[in-house]
Amino acid sequence: MPAAPRMAWLDGLRAVAVLLVLYAHQSRYVLTDARAVSAEWLHAGPAGVMLFFLVSGYIIPASLERHGSLRRFWVGRAGRLLPLYAAVALAVVVLGYYRPADPATAAVAHATMVPFLLGVVPASPVFWTLSFEMVFYLLVAALFALRLHRADSVVAVLLAVGAVLTAPLAPQAVRTPYAAAALALGLVALLSRRRWAVTAGAVVLGGLALTLVTAGAAPSHAWDGLLIVAVMFTGTTIYRADSGRTGWWPVAVVAPVVAAGLLFNWSAELVSLDALTPRYVARAVITLLVFAGAFAAGLLTRRWRTPRWLAWIGVVSYSVYLNHYVLLLVMRPLFPAGLGLGSQFALGLAYLCVVFATSWVTHRYLELPGQRWARRMSDVWDEPVGVRPPHAPVRG
């Protein structure tokens, strides 16, 4: 099956997201004066990853439904994510930046791609977002197999309401061996040819996903773990309206509910830290407006020509996201304190050049071969499982 054409406006949004994350992490060492001001009014890192989550929510279910095959979906996700993920994990171990107390447990937890939700310190701090992406994939696949894939707006509202009612979540109560076994068994059943096994696998994986996000949350996301998944399902609700499968009224309901849940829980977290001040409340509102506004702007201007340089950054954004933190660790000794603004700017620019050059290499020699492998394997192994909704002209 030929790949659908890329949508440049989504690549542009990915570029904005990864640039926000780059700024958040890089400005700890260079342009620190700028960070001292901006951090008081904007959480650049969370704004960037929330924008990534919205984009994933928009495009991932569309990719699954376009193919109508759970097998093709999971092979595609494996080819898209695993080669670079494994290479970065190996790199931080070889470079000595990751020394887990229990290597065997850490290896199994990373193989599931949800170490952050299993009480295992991720090999790279940026891996935490992939854990939530994996939870979303499990839920989307389970809903698809159960023929409930059009219930995204209901799921988003339920998750947002549940997040408000249950916060803070009980952290890190899920154990790696049980989660890994449930994931393996669930996937085997989900990808089988028997309808009863597909249904059983969907129930297992859906239950695992909800367990991970509610009982496995790290303390840093005890207040917004469920809301992160709700944001992704909000993206799906927008996709359905945008593609004409529903009206826009579900978006008009879901988006305010999820936004209100985010602001409520972020404020409640500030209360728990005795840090509820007008400035920090304003920062929460501005962060929400930045990522939601960026997505809305991209959607409204999608017929405009996306600058080629911005689209290119979006194309390699997965490599940039996973590579940049490792490169920051490697280059950190080159960022001494007390430099002038000009020197900081020059070092920051040099760092970005290294990040983009490295990411071009990993995109070309790890990501693209993985994607080609996935297409070949899908063509050989593809057997539609579950339902086959109407075609969606979006590529995941």
N, C-alpha and C positions, 0 to 999 in steps of 0.2 A: 504494500500500500504506500503510495507516495506521500511524503511529508507535506503537511499544509504549510503555506507561506508564513513567515514570521510576521508578527504585528509590531511595527517599529515603535508605536506609542508605548507598548508594554516594555520594550527594551529601554526606552527613555525613562520610564518610571523605575525600572531596576537600576539604571545608572544613578538616578537621584538618590535612591535608597542606599546604594553602596557608597556613594560619596558622603552621605551623612554619617555612615558608620566609620568611614575612613577618617573624617574630621574628628569624630568623637574619640577615637583611639589615638590618632597621631598627635592631637593637641594636648595630650598628657605630657609630651616631651618637647614639642616645638609649637610655636604660636600659643604658648601658655597664657599670655596676657589676653589674647582673644578668647580663649576658653574661659578665663576667669569672669569675663563679662557674659558671654553667650550661655554658659552653663547655668547662670542665674535665671535665664528666661526660656531655655529650650533644652530638652533632653534629646540631643541630636542622635545618639545611638538608638534609643527606643523608637524615635520617630522613623529612623531608617528601617529597622527590622519590622515595625508594624506596617510600613509601606510594602516591604517584601511579602509579608503575610497576606495583605490585601490582594496583591498581584497573584500569589499562589492560589488564593481562594477563587479568583476569577478564572484562572486558566487550567488548574489541575482537573476539576470535574469535567470541564469541556473536553480535555484531552481523553479522559476515560470514555466519555459518552460518544465522542467522535469515532473511536475505534469499536466501541461496543464489546470490548473483550478485557476481562480482568487479567488474563495472562499477558496480553500485549502491554497493558498498563504497568504491571509489576516488572516485566522485563525492561520496559522503557525507563522506569524509575531507577532500576538497578544500574543500567548502562549510563544513565545521566549523572547519577550521584556517586556511586561507589568508587570508581577508579581514583578520582581526585581526593575523595574523603579518606580512602585507605592510604594514599601517598602522603597526605599531610599528617595523618596520624603516625605513620612510620617515620616521617621526617622529624617530628618533635621528639620521638623516642630516641632516634639516632643522635640528634643534636644534644640530648641530655636535658631537655626541658620538661620531660614527663617521666616520672618514676613512681608508678602506682605501688601502694603497699601490697596489693594482691594482684599480680600481673594476670593470672588466669581469669579472675573475675572481671578485671578491667577489659581484657580481650573479648570476652563473651558479651559484656555490656556494650562495647563499641560495635560489635558485629550486629547487634540489634538496631543500632543507630539511635538508641534512646538512653545513653548512659546518664544524661542529665536528670532523667526521671527515675533512675534506679539507685540513686545515692552514690554513684561513682563519679569522681571528678573527671570531666572530659579531658581528652588529650590536649585539645585547644579550647580556650574559653568560648570561641565563636560557635562551637558545635552545639551549644544549647538550643539554638534556633532550629537545627535539624531534628532535634528530638520532638519539638512541637510540630514540625512539618510531617514527621513520621506518624504522629498521632492523628493528624488530619488525613493523611493517606489511608490509614486504617479505617477511620470513620467513613470516609467517602466510599471506599471499596465495600465496606459492610452495608452501607445504605444502598449502593448500587445493586449488590447481590440480593438484597431483600426487597428490591423494587420500591425503595423509599427515597430514591435519589433526588426527587423533586421536593423533598421536605426540608430543604436547606434553610429557608426562612424560619420555619418552626424551630429547627435545631438551634439556630443562632439565638433566637429569643429565649429558648429554654436554658441555653448555656449562660447567657447574660444574667438572667434572673437567678439561676442556680449559683452563679459566681457571687452575686450580692448576698444571697442568703447563707452561703457556706463559708465565706471568707472570714479569717484566713484558713486556708486548707491545711490539713494535717500533712506534714512533709515527710517524704522519704520512707514510706512504709512498705514499698514494693521491693522484693528481692530478685536479684538478677537471674538465678537459675530458673525460677518459676516463670518469670516473664519471658525468658528466651524460649523455654519449652512451649509456652502458650502461643508465642508468635510463630514458631516453626510449625506446630500442629495446625494452627489456624490457617496459615498460608497454604499448607499442603491440601487441606480440605477445601479451601476457597478456590483453588486452582484445579480441582478435580473435575471430572466429567459428570458426576452424579449430583443431581439437584439437591438431594437431602444433605450431601456432604458440603456443598456450597453454602447452603443455609446454615448448617452447623458451624462452618468456618467463619461465616459472617458474624454470627452471634458471639463466637469466641473472640474474634479480633475487635469487634465493637466493644465488648466488655473489657478487653485488655486496654484499649485506648482510653476509655473512661476511667478505668482504675489507675492508669499511669498518670493522667492529668489531674486526678483528684487526690490520690493517695501517694503518688510518687513525686509530687512537686518539690523542688528545692525551695528552701526558705525565701530565696530572692524573688520567687514567683508564686508565693502562697496567696497573694492578693489578686493576681491577674492571670493565673494559669488558664482557667476556664475561659476568660475573656479573650485570650490570644486565639483560642480555637474559634470563639464566636466571631472574631474579626475575620478569620478566613472564610467562615460560612457567610458572612456579610458580603465578601467578594463574590462568592458563588451566587448569592441572591442578585447582585448587580449584573453578573453575567447573564442570568436568565432573563432579566428585564431588557438588557441591552441587545440580546439576540432575538427578542420577540417571543420568547416562550411564555412569558408572563407579562402583566402590566408592570408599571413602576410603583404601584401602591405597596407591594411587599417591601421594597426598598425604603419607602417613606415611613414604614413601621419599624423595620429592623434597624436601620442605621441610627435613628435617635435612641432606640432602646440600648443598643450596644455602646454607643457613645456615652450615654448617661451612666451605664454600668461601669465603664472605664473611669469616668470622672469621680463617681461615688467611691469606688474601691481605692483609687489612688489617693483620694482625700482621707479615706478611712485609714489607709496605711500611714499617711502623714500624722494623723491623730495618734496612732499607736506609737509613733516615734517622737511624739511631742514636738512636731515640726510643722503643724498646720499654720502657715502664715499666708497673708495675701499674696506675697511674691511667689511662694511655692505653688499655691493654687493657680495663679496666673501661668506659671510654667507648665502645669499639667494641661491647662486649656490650650496654650500655644502649641504644645507638643501634639495634642490631638488635632488641632487645626492644620498643622504642617503636613502630617501624613495623610489625613483625610482630604485636605485641600489639594495636595499634590495629585492624589489619585483622581479627584474630581476634575482638576484642570487637564490631566492627561486624557481622561475620557471625553471631555468636551472639545478638546483640540486635536483629537486623533486623526482627523482628516488633513491636518497641517503636516507639512514635511518635517519629520524629526531630524535634527542635525546629525550628520553621519558620525561625528565624533561621539555624540551622546549615545546614539544607538549602538556604536561599537563597544562602549563601556558596558552597556546593558548586556550585550552578547557575551562578554567575558566576565560578567559580574559575579558568577559563582566562583570562578577562579580567584578574582580579586578578593572576594569575601573570605574564602578559606586561606588564601596565601598571605594576606596583608598582616595578620597578627603574628605569624611565624617570622616574617621578614622584619616586623617591628622588634621582636625579641632579638633577632640577629644583629640588627643595626642600632639597637639602643645604646651601646657604648659610644656611638658616634654623635649622640645628642647630649653634650654636656650642659649643665645648668649655667645660667648667667650670660648666655649669648645675646647679642643685640638682635633687633627685629630683622635686619637684613640677613644676618647669618642664619637665623631660625627659618626664614622664608626659603633661603637657598637649600638648607638641609631638608626641609619639608618637600621641596620640589624634587630634589634628588631621590628621596624616599619614594615619592609617587612614581617617578620614572622607573625605579627598580620594581615596584609592585606591578605596574602595567606591563613591563617587559616580561617579567616572570609569568604573569597571568596569560599573556599571549602564548607563551611556550606551553604552559600546562593545558590551556584550552585546546591548542592544536594537537598536542601529542598525548593527552590523557582524555579530555572530555570528548572531542570529536570521534576518536577511535571507539570509545565506549558507546557513543550514540549509534555509530555504524554497526557495531556488534549487536546492539539491542534490536535494530531494525532487521538484521539478518536472522537473529534468533526468533523474533516475533513472526517473521514470514514462514519460518519452518515449523514453529511450535504453536502458532496462533490457532486457537479454537474458541469462538465466542462462548462466553459463559454468562448466564443470567439474561438480562434483557438487552435489547438493541434500540436505544433511543434515537431520535433524529440526528442527522449529521450536524456537527458543529465545526465551523471553519476556524478552529483555533488549535495551535500546536502547544503541547506542554513541554 
